[in-house]
Amino acid sequence: MPQHSPLTPDVPWVEVVATEADWDAADPDLLRAAYAQLVWIRAFEQQVLDLAGAGLIHGPAHSSIGQEGGAVGSALTLGTADTVNGSHRGHHQFLAKALQHLAPKGLDPLAAPDEELREVLLRTLAEICGLDRGWSHGRGGSMHLQWKAAGAMGTNAIVGGGVPQAAGFAWTHRFSGTDAVSVTYFGDGAVNIGSTLETMNLAAAWSLPVCFFIENNQYAVSTSVHEATGEPRLSGRGPGFGIASWKVDGMDPLATYLAMSEAVAHMRAGRGPAVVEADTYRFFHQNGGFAGSAFGYREKAEEKAWRARDPLTQTAGHLQRRGLLSAEETDAALAQAKAVMAEVAGELLEPLPGGKPGQQRIRPSEWPDASWVDVGVRGDLGELDDAPLVTGVGHEVEVRDTPFIEAVARVMDRRMETDPGVVVMGEDVHRLNGGTNGATRGLADRHPGRVLGTPISENAFTGLACGIALDGRARPVVEFMYADFMWVAADQLFNQVGKARHMYGGTGGVPLVLRSKVAMGTGYGSQHSMDPAGVFATQPGWRIVAPSTPYDYVGLMNTALRCEDPVVVLEHVDLYGSTGPGPVDDLDYCLPVGKAAVRREGGDVTILTYLAMTSYVLEAVAAQDDVDAEVIDLRWLDRASIDWETIEASLAKTNQVLIAEQGAVGTSYGGWLADEIQRRFFDLLDAPVRRVTGGEASPSISKVLERAAIAQADEVGAALAEIARY
């Protein structure tokens, strides 16, 4: 018979219960402050439901009524320097952190609100209504609340989407030498999301001070937690990753406070992350003001039992029992908060013209200006005003023949030397003498603690980098070993990184650089070979650069690392082994945003290309004498940065254009570009826009099939021959 030895986790996993003796021993000021926060959040949420019921909120109203105890009990342990983020159901978390920021010693539940408190309530309500007075001028609405000054870094509509960012906030707290902690709030549904589990592993591996606060409200929309997992004690996820974990009754604010106090002390002591699971219950359905039983997935008896444990009722009862507040005073506190919220809402409303008595509408003056719709998708590049810019024409610093991969490593070394906030992360970047291609050679030794080899978890470490960028105290550079891996991290790249600036009001930067490698021609097959330019070009928020020479790489990377927008820097394996002009000594110059390079002048056709395809185009042009082609290396590929002026000047001479790229036709960059050129420059064109692309299929492993799937000099030559015939 085999021997069986029981295994136990190496970290604590405990349940914390607050007894009546704990309530009796609790600081009276703490209990009064807890009740004040509960009252204000409850009154706020009821006002939101009233507005939603009247049709005055466009979009969802995810009420947190019933769940306030977990948010308040946890926020009372935090300071302004500590950061939080949350989920789509995050009003209570946001307000608890905001109220704690306003009154770190605690609010008085009976005191009339001061102007600061009224302003927070007004701006939060305005944001939920989509109005200009909101924190993000109405862009974020109910699900995207951010007030960075209070440490509220942003709630998030993607289930589990904000969790990796919280790890980034935690990393930055530690990197900056503080004992601040990060808390990410999410529900029972997000516990089963890959980004959450990846982040738990990463946070444990790096011992980050982040608390995974699980609001187990028993249902992900209508699916119960018992249906969704074989282990409904969700705090059990923590020990599996080596994370100390606490389970607590989230309807009990004091119990939550006691458990969270232990978790915060654990993190501040440098002992790594924590999990706190708070069992709680939303009194209403996923969205709106009806109970879950109205939709058939909950029983009225179950709802009644949970309502009997209302955190407001429990807290009021203990305050009354201890003689800290009378029943009349606890009632008066709630009545005052409701009256104030009605007044606050009244500032945003007016009678509906021609409507029935009592009907209201949003005041027209409160709406944001429609012309503001795209403002803030990217920044205005004012951060480059003092950059050492060159013109982008020719070589304006001394150059020599330089291996391309040497330029990649040298410029990153220089930036890490001059900017202590630059941090590099990715799979194997700290080993193998500079990662899989040598792009980070020597950096780990020269900049200890700032070259971070990650687990294989693109969603987690990309989101962590997003959190670092949103915090703003450091500047992350993320390496994807292959561009195809962006699909693994697509939520973080496109829903989070690319949208964050605009979504949260257009003013906060997201200074993140992603280095992404194109590996066509290497025999790595369909899942390691794509050119992502076409996909990134269709996503808002990103800037895209595609260097084709060592000189360009240095100048463009320097610009990318100054930019407050996220920038993807495309690289190609064909270039890694090449040599070309690169700087001798000057590693600080910046190439301007939006400036293409004319690699060859001509009068018959304009060829637009980028990255490694540039050399193939020049090879094809040199190999024939029939077409005098002008070759433009685009350098910048995103909608906001492309050099339309140079393209127009060339088309005015040639009157026809060929777009040449290597990648598959389905994800083609040229598809978007051709459409834009056709509409912008129709009067200059004497022929339809021509294109050279790869095939429909992704490149295969077979050398023959791979070559057939991509475009190089031969395909450009064929296109030029066709042009010559007409």
C-alpha positions in Angstrom: 0.0 0.0 0.0 1.4 3.5 -0.8 1.9 5.8 2.1 -0.3 8.9 2.2 0.9 12.0 4.0 -1.6 14.9 4.3 -0.3 18.2 2.9 -1.1 21.5 4.5 -0.6 25.0 3.1 2.5 26.9 4.1 0.5 30.1 4.7 -2.4 30.8 7.1 -6.0 30.4 6.0 -8.3 31.6 8.7 -11.9 32.8 9.4 -12.4 35.9 11.5 -15.6 36.3 13.4 -16.4 39.4 15.5 -18.1 38.6 18.8 -20.2 40.9 20.9 -17.2 41.4 23.1 -15.3 42.7 20.0 -18.1 45.2 19.4 -18.0 46.2 23.0 -14.2 46.7 22.9 -14.2 48.6 19.6 -13.2 52.3 19.6 -16.4 54.4 19.7 -15.0 56.7 17.1 -14.3 53.8 14.8 -17.9 52.6 15.1 -19.3 56.0 14.5 -17.1 56.5 11.5 -18.2 53.1 10.1 -21.8 54.0 10.5 -21.3 57.4 8.9 -19.8 55.8 5.8 -22.5 53.1 5.7 -25.2 55.8 5.8 -23.7 58.0 3.1 -23.1 55.1 0.8 -26.6 53.6 1.3 -28.3 57.0 0.7 -26.1 57.5 -2.4 -27.0 54.2 -3.8 -30.7 54.6 -3.2 -30.5 57.9 -5.0 -28.8 56.2 -7.9 -31.6 53.6 -8.1 -34.3 56.4 -8.0 -32.6 58.1 -10.9 -32.3 54.9 -12.8 -36.0 54.1 -12.2 -36.9 57.5 -13.6 -34.9 56.7 -16.8 -32.3 59.4 -15.9 -29.2 57.1 -16.0 -28.1 56.0 -19.4 -26.6 52.6 -19.0 -26.4 50.2 -16.1 -26.8 51.0 -12.4 -25.1 48.2 -10.5 -26.3 48.8 -7.0 -24.2 47.8 -4.0 -27.0 48.0 -1.5 -26.4 45.2 1.0 -22.7 45.0 0.3 -21.5 48.2 2.1 -20.1 46.4 5.1 -17.2 44.9 3.3 -16.2 48.1 1.5 -16.4 50.2 4.7 -14.8 47.8 7.0 -11.8 47.4 4.6 -11.4 51.1 3.7 -11.2 52.1 7.4 -7.9 50.4 7.5 -6.4 52.4 4.6 -4.8 55.8 4.2 -4.7 58.1 1.2 -1.4 56.7 0.0 -2.9 53.2 -0.2 -4.6 52.5 -3.5 -7.7 50.7 -4.5 -9.5 49.6 -7.7 -12.6 47.7 -8.2 -15.2 46.1 -10.5 -18.3 47.2 -12.4 -20.2 47.1 -9.0 -17.9 49.6 -7.3 -19.8 52.7 -6.1 -19.5 51.6 -2.5 -15.8 50.8 -2.8 -15.0 54.1 -4.5 -17.0 56.1 -2.0 -15.6 54.3 1.0 -12.0 55.1 -0.1 -13.0 58.7 -1.0 -14.7 59.3 2.4 -11.7 57.9 4.2 -9.5 60.2 2.2 -11.7 63.2 3.2 -11.9 62.3 6.9 -9.1 59.9 7.9 -10.1 60.3 11.5 -13.7 59.4 10.7 -16.9 61.2 9.7 -19.4 62.2 12.3 -22.7 60.5 11.3 -24.8 63.4 12.8 -22.7 66.3 11.4 -24.0 68.2 8.4 -21.8 67.5 5.4 -19.2 70.0 4.5 -18.6 71.4 1.0 -15.9 68.8 0.3 -18.2 65.9 1.0 -21.0 67.4 -1.0 -18.6 67.9 -3.9 -17.5 64.3 -3.8 -21.1 63.1 -3.8 -22.1 65.5 -6.5 -19.2 64.6 -8.8 -19.7 60.9 -8.3 -23.4 61.1 -9.0 -22.7 63.3 -12.1 -20.3 60.7 -13.4 -22.8 57.9 -13.0 -25.3 60.0 -14.9 -22.7 60.7 -17.7 -22.4 64.4 -17.0 -19.6 66.9 -17.5 -19.2 67.5 -13.7 -18.2 63.9 -13.2 -14.7 62.7 -12.3 -14.2 61.7 -16.0 -16.6 64.3 -17.4 -19.2 61.5 -17.9 -17.1 59.2 -19.9 -16.7 56.5 -17.3 -20.2 56.4 -15.9 -21.2 53.9 -13.3 -18.5 51.3 -14.0 -15.4 53.5 -14.4 -14.9 55.7 -11.3 -11.5 57.2 -10.7 -10.2 59.8 -8.2 -6.4 59.3 -8.1 -5.8 62.0 -5.5 -7.8 59.8 -3.0 -6.0 56.6 -4.1 -9.1 55.4 -6.0 -7.4 54.3 -9.2 -10.4 53.2 -11.2 -13.2 50.7 -11.2 -13.5 48.4 -14.2 -16.3 46.9 -16.4 -14.3 43.9 -17.4 -14.7 41.1 -14.9 -11.2 40.6 -13.4 -9.8 43.3 -15.7 -8.6 45.6 -13.0 -6.9 42.9 -10.9 -3.5 42.9 -12.7 -3.4 46.7 -12.5 -3.6 46.5 -8.7 -0.5 44.4 -8.7 1.2 47.2 -10.7 0.1 49.7 -8.0 1.6 47.5 -5.4 4.8 47.0 -7.3 5.2 50.8 -7.6 4.5 51.3 -3.9 7.4 49.0 -3.0 9.6 50.4 -5.8 9.1 53.9 -4.4 10.2 52.8 -0.9 6.8 53.2 0.9 4.8 50.8 3.0 1.6 51.6 1.1 -0.6 48.7 0.0 -2.9 48.1 -2.9 -6.4 46.6 -2.7 -8.3 45.2 -5.6 -12.0 44.5 -5.1 -13.8 41.9 -7.2 -16.6 39.5 -7.0 -17.1 35.7 -6.9 -17.4 35.6 -10.7 -13.9 37.1 -11.2 -12.3 34.5 -8.9 -12.5 32.1 -11.9 -11.0 34.5 -14.4 -7.6 33.8 -15.8 -6.3 37.3 -15.2 -7.2 37.1 -11.5 -5.4 33.7 -11.0 -2.4 34.7 -13.1 -2.1 37.9 -10.9 -2.3 36.0 -7.7 0.6 33.8 -8.8 2.6 36.8 -10.0 2.0 38.8 -6.8 3.0 35.8 -4.7 6.1 35.2 -6.7 7.2 38.8 -6.4 5.8 39.2 -2.8 3.8 42.3 -3.7 1.7 44.2 -1.1 -1.6 43.7 -2.8 -4.8 42.5 -1.2 -7.2 40.4 -3.3 -10.5 41.4 -1.7 -13.3 39.0 -2.8 -16.8 40.2 -2.4 -18.5 36.9 -2.4 -22.1 38.1 -3.1 -23.1 34.5 -3.9 -24.2 35.1 -7.5 -22.4 36.1 -10.7 -25.5 37.7 -12.3 -27.8 34.6 -11.8 -25.3 31.8 -11.5 -24.6 30.8 -7.9 -21.2 30.4 -6.6 -22.0 26.7 -5.9 -22.7 26.2 -9.5 -19.5 27.9 -10.7 -16.9 26.2 -8.6 -16.2 23.0 -6.7 -14.8 25.0 -3.8 -17.2 27.8 -2.8 -14.9 29.0 0.0 -13.2 31.3 -2.4 -10.5 32.4 0.0 -9.1 28.9 -0.6 -7.6 30.1 -3.8 -5.0 32.0 -1.8 -3.1 29.1 -0.1 -2.9 27.4 -3.5 -0.6 30.3 -4.6 1.1 30.6 -1.2 -1.0 33.7 -0.2 -2.1 34.2 3.4 -5.9 34.3 3.4 -8.8 35.5 5.6 -12.5 34.6 5.4 -15.0 36.9 7.0 -18.7 37.9 7.2 -18.8 40.8 4.9 -22.2 41.9 6.3 -20.4 42.6 9.6 -18.3 45.8 9.1 -16.3 45.3 12.4 -15.4 41.7 11.5 -14.2 42.9 8.1 -12.3 45.7 9.7 -10.5 43.2 12.1 -9.7 40.8 9.3 -8.5 43.5 7.0 -6.4 45.1 9.7 -4.5 41.8 10.0 -4.1 41.5 6.2 -2.9 45.1 5.9 -0.4 44.6 8.7 0.8 41.4 6.9 1.4 43.4 3.7 3.0 46.4 5.3 5.4 44.1 7.1 6.7 43.0 3.7 5.2 39.5 3.9 3.6 39.5 0.5 0.0 39.6 -0.8 -3.2 38.7 1.0 -6.6 37.4 0.2 -9.7 38.5 2.1 -13.0 36.9 1.2 -16.0 38.8 2.5 -19.3 36.9 2.3 -21.9 39.4 1.3 -25.2 39.8 -0.6 -26.5 42.3 -3.1 -30.1 43.1 -2.2 -31.0 43.8 -5.8 -30.5 42.1 -9.2 -27.3 42.5 -11.2 -28.6 45.8 -12.5 -31.4 48.1 -11.4 -33.8 48.2 -8.5 -35.5 44.8 -8.6 -34.7 41.9 -6.3 -33.1 38.7 -7.7 -36.3 36.8 -6.9 -38.1 38.8 -9.5 -36.0 37.0 -12.1 -36.5 33.6 -10.7 -32.9 32.7 -9.6 -33.2 33.5 -5.9 -35.9 32.6 -3.3 -37.6 35.3 -1.4 -36.9 33.5 1.9 -33.2 33.6 1.1 -33.3 37.3 0.3 -35.3 38.0 3.6 -32.6 36.1 5.6 -29.8 38.1 4.2 -31.7 41.4 4.5 -32.1 40.6 8.2 -28.3 40.9 8.4 -28.2 44.4 6.8 -24.8 46.0 7.8 -26.5 49.3 8.6 -29.0 47.6 10.9 -26.3 45.6 12.6 -24.1 48.6 13.2 -26.9 50.8 14.3 -28.0 48.1 16.8 -24.5 47.9 18.4 -24.2 51.7 18.5 -27.5 51.9 20.3 -26.7 49.0 22.6 -23.5 50.6 23.7 -25.2 54.0 24.2 -23.0 55.6 21.5 -26.0 56.7 19.5 -29.7 56.5 20.2 -32.3 55.0 17.9 -33.5 58.5 17.0 -29.9 59.5 16.2 -29.2 56.6 13.9 -32.5 57.2 12.1 -31.7 60.9 11.9 -28.3 60.2 10.4 -29.8 58.2 7.6 -32.6 60.7 7.0 -30.1 63.5 6.8 -28.0 61.6 4.2 -31.1 60.9 2.1 -32.2 64.5 2.2 -28.7 65.7 1.2 -28.6 63.3 -1.7 -31.9 64.5 -2.9 -30.5 68.1 -2.8 -27.4 67.0 -4.6 -29.4 65.2 -7.3 -31.5 68.4 -7.6 -28.5 70.3 -8.7 -28.4 68.1 -11.8 -32.1 68.1 -12.6 -34.9 70.3 -13.7 -38.6 69.8 -14.4 -39.3 68.1 -17.7 -40.8 70.7 -20.1 -44.3 69.8 -20.9 -44.1 66.8 -18.6 -46.4 65.7 -15.8 -45.9 67.1 -12.3 -42.8 65.6 -10.7 -41.2 64.5 -14.0 -37.6 65.6 -14.4 -34.8 65.6 -16.8 -31.0 66.3 -16.7 -30.3 70.0 -17.1 -29.0 70.5 -20.6 -26.1 72.5 -19.3 -24.8 69.5 -17.4 -24.1 67.3 -20.5 -20.6 67.3 -21.9 -20.0 69.0 -25.2 -20.5 66.5 -28.1 -17.4 68.0 -29.8 -15.3 66.6 -26.9 -16.1 63.0 -28.0 -12.6 62.0 -29.2 -10.5 64.5 -27.1 -8.0 62.6 -25.0 -7.9 59.3 -27.0 -4.2 60.2 -27.0 -2.3 63.1 -25.4 -1.1 66.3 -27.1 2.6 65.3 -27.0 3.4 68.3 -24.9 5.8 66.1 -23.0 8.1 66.2 -26.0 8.5 70.0 -25.9 11.9 69.8 -24.3 13.0 66.6 -26.0 16.3 66.6 -28.0 14.4 66.2 -31.3 16.1 65.9 -34.7 14.3 66.6 -37.9 14.0 63.0 -39.0 15.6 63.7 -42.4 19.0 61.9 -42.9 21.4 61.3 -40.0 21.9 64.3 -37.8 24.2 62.5 -35.3 27.4 60.7 -36.2 26.7 57.2 -37.3 28.6 53.9 -38.0 27.6 50.4 -39.1 25.8 49.0 -36.2 24.2 45.6 -35.5 20.4 46.3 -35.1 20.2 44.2 -31.9 23.0 46.1 -30.4 21.1 49.4 -30.9 18.1 47.8 -29.1 20.1 47.0 -26.0 22.2 50.1 -26.0 19.4 52.6 -26.1 17.5 50.8 -23.4 20.6 50.7 -21.2 21.0 54.5 -21.8 17.4 55.2 -20.8 17.6 53.1 -17.7 20.8 54.9 -16.8 19.3 58.4 -17.2 15.7 57.6 -16.0 15.6 55.6 -12.8 11.9 55.0 -13.3 12.3 52.8 -16.4 11.6 49.2 -15.7 11.8 46.3 -18.2 9.7 43.1 -17.8 8.9 40.0 -19.9 9.6 36.3 -20.2 13.3 35.5 -19.8 14.4 39.1 -20.3 16.7 38.7 -17.2 18.5 35.6 -18.4 19.9 34.1 -21.6 22.3 36.9 -22.1 19.6 39.4 -22.9 16.4 37.3 -23.5 15.8 35.1 -26.5 17.3 37.6 -29.0 19.8 39.6 -26.9 17.6 42.7 -26.7 18.2 43.2 -23.0 21.8 42.1 -22.9 23.6 43.3 -19.8 20.7 45.3 -18.4 19.9 43.0 -15.4 23.5 43.3 -14.1 23.7 47.1 -14.6 20.3 47.9 -13.3 19.4 45.4 -10.5 15.8 45.1 -9.6 14.6 46.8 -12.7 14.8 43.9 -15.3 12.0 41.6 -14.2 11.7 38.1 -15.6 8.0 37.2 -15.5 6.0 34.0 -15.3 4.4 33.0 -18.6 1.3 35.1 -18.0 1.0 37.9 -20.5 -2.4 39.0 -19.2 -1.0 39.4 -15.7 2.3 41.2 -16.4 0.8 43.4 -19.1 -1.9 44.5 -16.7 0.7 44.9 -13.9 2.6 47.2 -16.3 -0.7 49.1 -17.0 -1.0 49.7 -13.2 2.5 51.0 -13.0 1.8 53.3 -15.9 -1.4 54.6 -14.4 0.4 55.3 -11.1 2.9 57.3 -13.0 5.9 57.0 -10.7 7.7 54.5 -13.0 7.7 53.8 -16.8 7.3 50.1 -17.8 8.7 48.5 -20.9 7.0 45.2 -21.7 8.5 42.6 -24.0 6.4 40.1 -25.8 8.5 37.2 -27.0 6.3 37.0 -30.1 3.6 39.3 -31.3 1.0 36.6 -31.5 1.0 36.6 -27.7 -0.9 39.9 -27.7 -4.1 37.8 -28.2 -3.4 36.2 -24.8 -3.2 39.7 -23.3 -5.8 41.3 -25.6 -8.1 42.5 -22.7 -5.2 44.3 -21.0 -3.8 45.8 -24.3 -7.1 47.0 -25.8 -9.7 47.2 -23.1 -7.4 48.6 -20.5 -4.1 50.1 -21.6 -5.4 51.6 -24.9 -8.7 52.9 -23.5 -7.7 54.1 -20.0 -6.7 57.7 -20.8 -9.9 58.5 -22.7 -12.2 56.4 -20.5 -11.0 58.2 -17.3 -11.4 61.7 -18.8 -8.5 62.2 -21.2 -6.0 63.9 -18.8 -4.1 61.1 -17.2 -1.2 59.5 -19.1 -0.5 55.8 -19.7 3.2 55.8 -20.3 3.8 52.2 -21.3 6.0 50.9 -24.0 5.4 47.4 -25.5 8.1 45.8 -27.6 6.5 43.2 -29.9 8.5 41.0 -32.2 7.4 39.9 -35.7 9.0 36.5 -36.5 8.0 35.7 -40.1 10.5 33.5 -41.9 11.8 31.8 -38.8 9.9 28.5 -39.1 8.0 29.1 -35.9 4.6 28.6 -37.6 1.1 30.0 -37.3 1.2 31.1 -33.6 4.6 32.8 -33.5 4.7 34.8 -36.8 2.1 37.5 -37.0 2.5 41.2 -37.8 0.2 43.0 -35.3 0.3 46.5 -36.9 -3.1 46.1 -38.5 -4.7 45.0 -35.3 -3.2 47.8 -33.2 -4.1 50.4 -35.8 -7.8 49.6 -35.3 -7.6 50.0 -31.5 -8.0 53.5 -29.9 -5.2 54.9 -27.7 -2.1 53.2 -29.0 0.7 54.8 -30.9 2.7 52.5 -33.2 6.3 52.8 -34.4 8.1 50.5 -36.8 11.9 51.2 -37.0 13.8 49.7 -40.0 17.3 50.9 -39.1 19.4 51.1 -35.9 19.4 54.9 -36.2 15.6 54.9 -36.4 15.3 52.4 -33.6 17.3 54.6 -31.1 15.4 57.8 -32.0 12.0 56.2 -32.0 12.5 54.3 -28.8 13.7 57.5 -27.1 10.5 59.3 -28.2 8.4 56.3 -27.1 9.9 56.4 -23.7 9.1 60.1 -23.3 5.6 59.7 -24.6 2.7 59.7 -22.1 0.6 57.5 -24.4 1.1 53.8 -24.7 3.4 53.0 -27.6 4.0 49.6 -29.3 7.5 49.4 -30.8 7.4 46.8 -33.5 10.6 44.8 -34.2 11.4 42.1 -36.8 13.7 39.1 -36.6 14.9 39.9 -40.1 16.3 43.1 -38.7 17.9 41.6 -35.6 20.7 40.0 -37.6 21.2 43.0 -39.9 23.5 46.0 -39.7 22.9 49.5 -40.7 23.6 53.1 -39.7 23.4 53.6 -36.0 24.7 56.3 -33.6 28.3 56.3 -32.5 27.9 58.0 -29.2 24.7 60.0 -29.1 22.0 57.8 -27.6 19.7 60.6 -26.5 18.2 62.1 -29.7 14.5 61.7 -30.5 12.9 61.3 -33.8 9.7 63.3 -34.1 6.3 61.8 -33.9 4.6 61.7 -37.3 7.6 62.0 -39.5 8.2 59.4 -42.2 11.4 58.8 -44.1 11.7 59.0 -47.9 14.2 56.2 -48.6 14.2 56.7 -52.3 12.8 59.5 -54.5 10.9 58.7 -57.7 8.1 59.9 -59.9 6.1 56.9 -61.1 4.6 55.4 -58.0 4.6 55.9 -54.2 5.4 52.8 -52.2 4.4 52.9 -48.6 6.0 50.4 -46.3 7.5 49.8 -42.9 9.7 47.6 -40.7 11.7 44.8 -42.4 9.6 45.1 -45.6 11.4 48.4 -46.3 14.6 46.6 -47.3 12.6 44.1 -49.5 10.9 47.0 -51.3 14.2 48.8 -51.9 15.7 45.5 -53.2 12.8 45.0 -55.6 12.9 48.6 -56.8 16.7 48.3 -57.5 16.2 45.1 -59.4 14.1 46.7 -62.2 14.4 49.7 -64.5 10.8 50.1 -65.6 9.2 52.0 -62.7 10.7 55.0 -61.0 9.4 54.3 -57.5 9.4 56.7 -54.5 9.8 54.6 -51.3 8.4 56.0 -48.0 9.3 54.2 -44.8 6.3 55.2 -42.6 8.0 54.8 -39.2 4.7 55.8 -37.4 1.7 53.8 -38.2 -1.2 54.8 -35.9 -4.0 57.1 -37.1 -2.9 60.1 -35.1 0.8 59.9 -36.0 1.1 58.9 -39.7 2.8 61.4 -41.9 0.0 62.5 -44.2 1.9 65.5 -45.4 4.8 63.5 -46.8 2.4 61.0 -48.4 0.4 63.8 -50.0 3.5 65.5 -51.4 4.6 62.2 -53.0 1.2 61.4 -54.5 1.1 64.8 -56.0 4.1 63.7 -58.1 3.3 60.1 -58.7 -0.5 59.9 -58.7 -0.5 56.3 -57.7 0.3 54.3 -54.6 1.4 50.8 -53.6 1.2 49.6 -50.0 3.7 46.8 -49.3 3.6 44.7 -46.1 4.5 41.2 -45.2 1.6 40.2 -43.0 -1.5 38.2 -43.7 -4.3 40.0 -45.7 -6.8 39.4 -42.9 -5.0 41.4 -40.3 -3.5 43.7 -42.8 -2.3 47.2 -41.8 -2.6 48.2 -45.5 -6.4 47.5 -45.5 -7.0 50.4 -43.2 -4.4 52.6 -44.8 -5.7 52.1 -48.3 -9.2 53.1 -47.3 -7.9 56.3 -45.7 -5.7 57.2 -48.7 -8.6 56.6 -51.1 -10.8 59.0 -49.2 -8.2 61.7 -48.4 -6.4 61.8 -51.7 -8.9 60.6 -54.3 -8.3 63.6 -56.5 -4.6 62.8 -56.7 -5.0 59.2 -57.7 -4.9 58.0 -61.3 -5.3 54.4 -60.3 -6.8 52.3 -57.5 -4.6 51.8 -54.4 -2.5 48.7 -55.0 -1.4 46.4 -52.2 1.2 43.7 -51.6 0.4 41.5 -48.6 0.9 38.0 -47.4 -1.8 35.4 -48.0 -4.9 34.7 -46.0 -3.3 31.8 -44.0 -0.9 32.3 -41.2 2.6 31.2 -42.0 3.2 27.4 -41.6 6.1 25.5 -40.3 7.1 24.2 -43.7 9.8 26.4 -45.2 8.1 26.3 -48.6 4.6 27.0 -47.2 5.9 29.7 -44.9 7.5 31.6 -47.8 4.3 31.3 -49.9 2.3 32.9 -47.0 4.4 36.1 -46.6 5.5 38.9 -48.9 9.1 39.8 -49.7 11.0 41.3 -52.6 9.6 39.0 -55.3 6.0 40.0 -54.5 6.9 43.7 -54.7 8.7 43.0 -58.0 5.6 41.4 -59.4 3.5 44.4 -58.4 6.0 46.8 -60.1 5.9 44.7 -63.2 2.1 45.0 -63.3 2.4 48.8 -62.8 4.8 48.9 -65.7 2.3 47.2 -68.1 -0.2 50.0 -67.6 
